[in-house]
Amino acid sequence: MIDVGDIRPVSVAFTADELVVTLADGRKIATPLAWYPRLRDAGATARGRFELMPMGIHWPDLDEDLGIAGMLRGRPAV
């Protein structure tokens, strides 16, 4: 079983091509923005308004939710 504290997101950043999430245990997950069309197509303001949840990230302006477990498994958004 995975300890929830280990995969709790603590920060979110964007590069030109990637979403980078830092976890509570210090790991960073970098995934292609192409996997998340709503985030890829959104402006910086909408991308910057997010809520960190115990197991993921929520962007209320974009109606986008990403789970850390799915990111770790390499799952693109559908």
C-alpha positions as CSV (number, residue, x, y, z in Angstrom):
1,M,0.0,0.0,0.0
2,I,1.2,3.5,-0.8
3,D,1.4,6.0,2.0
4,V,-0.8,9.0,1.1
5,G,1.7,11.4,2.6
6,D,4.4,10.3,0.2
7,I,2.4,11.3,-2.9
8,R,0.7,14.4,-1.6
9,P,1.3,17.2,-4.1
10,V,3.0,20.3,-2.7
11,S,3.6,22.4,-5.8
12,V,2.7,22.7,-9.5
13,A,4.7,24.2,-12.3
14,F,4.5,24.4,-16.1
15,T,7.3,24.4,-18.7
16,A,6.6,25.0,-22.3
17,D,5.8,21.3,-22.8
18,E,5.3,19.7,-19.4
19,L,3.4,19.7,-16.2
20,V,5.7,19.3,-13.2
21,V,4.3,18.3,-9.8
22,T,6.5,18.2,-6.7
23,L,5.4,15.6,-4.1
24,A,5.7,15.8,-0.3
25,D,8.5,13.3,-0.3
26,G,10.6,15.4,-2.8
27,R,9.9,13.5,-6.0
28,K,9.0,15.4,-9.1
29,I,6.6,14.1,-11.7
30,A,7.0,15.6,-15.2
31,T,4.3,14.7,-17.7
32,P,3.7,16.0,-21.2
33,L,1.1,18.8,-21.4
34,A,-0.1,17.1,-24.6
35,W,-1.7,14.5,-22.2
36,Y,-4.0,17.1,-20.7
37,P,-5.7,19.1,-23.5
38,R,-7.6,21.4,-21.1
39,L,-4.3,22.4,-19.4
40,R,-2.4,22.6,-22.6
41,D,-5.0,25.0,-24.2
42,A,-5.5,27.1,-21.1
43,G,-4.0,30.5,-20.4
44,A,-1.5,31.1,-17.6
45,T,-4.1,32.6,-15.3
46,A,-6.4,29.6,-15.4
47,R,-3.4,27.2,-15.0
48,G,-2.3,29.2,-12.0
49,R,-5.6,28.8,-10.2
50,F,-5.4,25.3,-8.8
51,E,-6.2,23.5,-5.5
52,L,-3.9,20.9,-4.0
53,M,-5.8,17.9,-2.7
54,P,-4.4,15.0,-0.7
55,M,-4.3,12.8,-3.8
56,G,-4.3,15.2,-6.7
57,I,-4.8,18.7,-8.2
58,H,-8.0,20.5,-9.1
59,W,-8.3,23.4,-11.6
60,P,-11.7,24.9,-10.9
61,D,-11.7,27.3,-13.9
62,L,-11.0,24.4,-16.2
63,D,-13.0,21.7,-14.6
64,E,-9.8,19.6,-14.6
65,D,-8.8,17.1,-11.9
66,L,-5.6,15.1,-12.0
67,G,-4.8,12.3,-9.6
68,I,-1.2,11.7,-8.5
69,A,-1.6,7.9,-8.7
70,G,-2.6,8.2,-12.4
71,M,0.3,10.5,-13.1
72,L,2.7,8.1,-11.5
73,R,1.3,5.3,-13.7
74,G,1.7,7.4,-16.8
75,R,-2.0,7.8,-17.6
76,P,-3.0,10.7,-20.0
77,A,-6.3,12.4,-19.3
78,V,-9.3,11.1,-21.3
